[in-house]
């Protein structure tokens, strides 16, 4: 089993800095989600790992091999794209077999007429067919092997793309927003399938997405990226409950986290609207970030206005309760909630 090691990778497109000295490790058998807004550089980093693009600076290793200067075909990574990238004129079986045919058959053996006259071709094709069937069965595609992509649903096509990736037993999996073209119900189902495939195969997986719910529910660790930099890499729980950067706190979470301006006095006690919060900080202005689910309505709370109320099933989440007037709200300064607050 191999891991992925990215060290100080930078990439510029003219005057635009897409990546700025990005470093990230994905251990063997680990699932790491790279999440961030559009244009933050996550897909550029993915393409550099795959060998589709080259870095301006930095190094990249897969296992013990430095693959920075290797072509994509020499890196032994499998990539699953957003648009599936299936050949419409080939059957499911033929689509899954493409990477094996490219690796195991010579250029002459792949020719339609001349190839059939080459010695040993039947044994090679039989071995390829066996591997294709095993990959298809693992994803429930064995009944669809004779169909073409146009006859499949979106979820089935995505599973074909996944089967084509796992059939070659790569050192690492790269997935670039593979679920963005699926509807909501199918997206949830396919999330589970991808995680199960990862656990079964055990290869290092780097998963790029802009959907934070995918990142938090699927990954062993989440890397939050903005403006060409990785801001924090940690477990989903730590990313949500203990963000190390205010940009991470505001990006992760729906509804968005509340940001409240406050001040710490000379003794370091933080006050909001003249009331003590029970928090300590360096004297001066501070920002308190509070998840909406930690807000509670109380008669002796801190006065503020709830500008937006979102129904989430269990209770309403208050969002952007900022101005210190009108409704009294308590920000839940209990011990349980204190651990979920970020003071920067």
KAGI-V710088 format. One record per residue. RES is the residue in one small letter. PSI is psi in whole degrees, 0 to 359 (* if undefined). BURIAL is b if it has 24 or more other C-alpha atoms within 12 Angstrom, else e. Layout:
# KAGI-V710088
((RES:PSI:BURIAL) (RES:PSI:BURIAL))
This chain:
# KAGI-V710088
((x:140:e) (x:150:b) (x:173:b) (x:132:b) (x:117:b) (x:127:b) (x:113:b) (x:48:b) (x:129:b) (x:148:b) (x:130:b) (x:143:e) (x:94:e) (x:237:e) (x:358:e) (x:127:e) (x:103:e) (x:320:b) (x:137:b) (x:91:b) (x:56:b) (x:131:b) (x:137:b) (x:139:b) (x:134:b) (x:112:b) (x:160:b) (x:128:b) (x:5:b) (x:149:b) (x:112:b) (x:127:b) (x:130:b) (x:112:b) (x:146:b) (x:169:b) (x:166:b) (x:137:e) (x:8:e) (x:348:b) (x:3:b) (x:319:b) (x:327:b) (x:317:b) (x:319:b) (x:315:b) (x:328:b) (x:319:b) (x:321:b) (x:340:b) (x:6:b) (x:327:b) (x:160:e) (x:150:b) (x:150:b) (x:331:b) (x:161:e) (x:180:b) (x:160:b) (x:129:b) (x:143:b) (x:112:b) (x:229:b) (x:2:e) (x:133:e) (x:112:e) (x:13:b) (x:322:b) (x:4:b) (x:150:b) (x:162:e) (x:320:e) (x:340:e) (x:358:e) (x:346:b) (x:50:b) (x:151:b) (x:133:b) (x:134:b) (x:123:b) (x:165:b) (x:323:b) (x:19:e) (x:318:b) (x:46:b) (x:150:b) (x:117:e) (x:336:e) (x:355:e) (x:152:e) (x:172:b) (x:314:b) (x:316:b) (x:324:b) (x:316:b) (x:327:b) (x:348:b) (x:308:b) (x:328:b) (x:320:b) (x:321:b) (x:330:e) (x:321:e) (x:340:e) (x:142:b) (x:170:e) (x:321:e) (x:321:e) (x:338:b) (x:350:b) (x:140:e) (x:316:e) (x:307:e) (x:325:e) (x:325:e) (x:344:e) (x:355:e) (x:137:e) (x:141:e) (x:2:e) (x:321:e) (x:322:e) (x:319:e) (x:317:b) (x:326:b) (x:319:e) (x:320:e) (x:316:b) (x:323:b) (x:315:e) (x:321:b) (x:316:b) (x:319:b) (x:316:b) (x:319:b) (x:318:b) (x:323:e) (x:338:b) (x:12:b) (x:33:e) (x:3:b) (x:336:b) (x:355:e) (x:10:b) (x:335:b) (x:359:e) (x:162:b) (x:159:e) (x:325:b) (x:345:e) (x:7:e) (x:156:e) (x:171:e) (x:319:b) (x:322:b) (x:319:b) (x:323:b) (x:323:b) (x:326:b) (x:317:b) (x:321:b) (x:319:b) (x:320:b) (x:331:b) (x:318:b) (x:341:b) (x:336:b) (x:359:b) (x:63:b) (x:165:b) (x:332:b) (x:149:b) (x:137:b) (x:126:b) (x:119:b) (x:94:b) (x:57:b) (x:348:b) (x:2:b) (x:340:b) (x:3:e) (x:155:b) (x:169:e) (x:313:e) (x:317:e) (x:330:e) (x:318:b) (x:318:e) (x:317:e) (x:330:b) (x:311:b) (x:320:e) (x:319:b) (x:318:b) (x:318:b) (x:320:e) (x:316:b) (x:315:b) (x:324:e) (x:318:e) (x:318:b) (x:13:b) (x:154:b) (x:132:b) (x:127:b) (x:118:b) (x:117:b) (x:131:b) (x:155:b) (x:356:b) (x:109:b) (x:330:b) (x:324:b) (x:313:b) (x:315:b) (x:329:b) (x:339:e) (x:327:b) (x:152:b) (x:320:b) (x:153:b) (x:132:b) (x:116:b) (x:127:b) (x:137:b) (x:140:b) (x:41:b) (x:10:b) (x:148:b) (x:119:b) (x:323:b) (x:141:b) (x:118:b) (x:181:b) (x:157:b) (x:322:b) (x:317:e) (x:322:b) (x:320:b) (x:313:b) (x:337:b) (x:60:b) (x:140:b) (x:358:b) (x:140:b) (x:332:b) (x:326:b) (x:317:b) (x:319:b) (x:333:b) (x:320:b) (x:131:b) (x:137:b) (x:121:e) (x:163:b) (x:150:b) (x:148:b) (x:133:b) (x:124:b) (x:126:b) (x:134:b) (x:185:b) (x:145:b) (x:130:b) (x:185:e) (x:332:e) (x:356:e) (x:7:e) (x:129:e) (x:129:b) (x:140:b) (x:124:b) (x:38:e) (x:358:e) (x:142:e) (x:135:e) (x:347:b) (x:6:e) (x:155:b) (x:142:b) (x:169:b) (x:134:e) (x:136:e) (x:187:e) (x:141:e) (x:162:b) (x:127:b) (x:127:b) (x:124:b) (x:127:b) (x:140:b) (x:326:b) (x:350:b) (x:1:b) (x:140:b) (x:143:b) (x:124:b) (x:150:e) (x:331:e) (x:27:e) (x:191:b) (x:127:b) (x:132:b) (x:176:b) (x:129:e) (x:108:b) (x:328:e) (x:139:e) (x:121:e) (x:129:e) (x:124:e) (x:13:e) (x:297:e) (x:318:e) (x:167:e) (x:137:e) (x:126:b) (x:136:b) (x:135:b) (x:50:b) (x:90:b) (x:299:b) (x:129:e) (x:65:b) (x:168:e) (x:236:e) (x:135:e) (x:124:e) (x:143:b) (x:138:b) (x:19:b) (x:53:b) (x:49:b) (x:168:e) (x:322:e) (x:321:e) (x:333:b) (x:325:b) (x:345:e) (x:7:b) (x:148:b) (x:120:b) (x:117:b) (x:*:b))
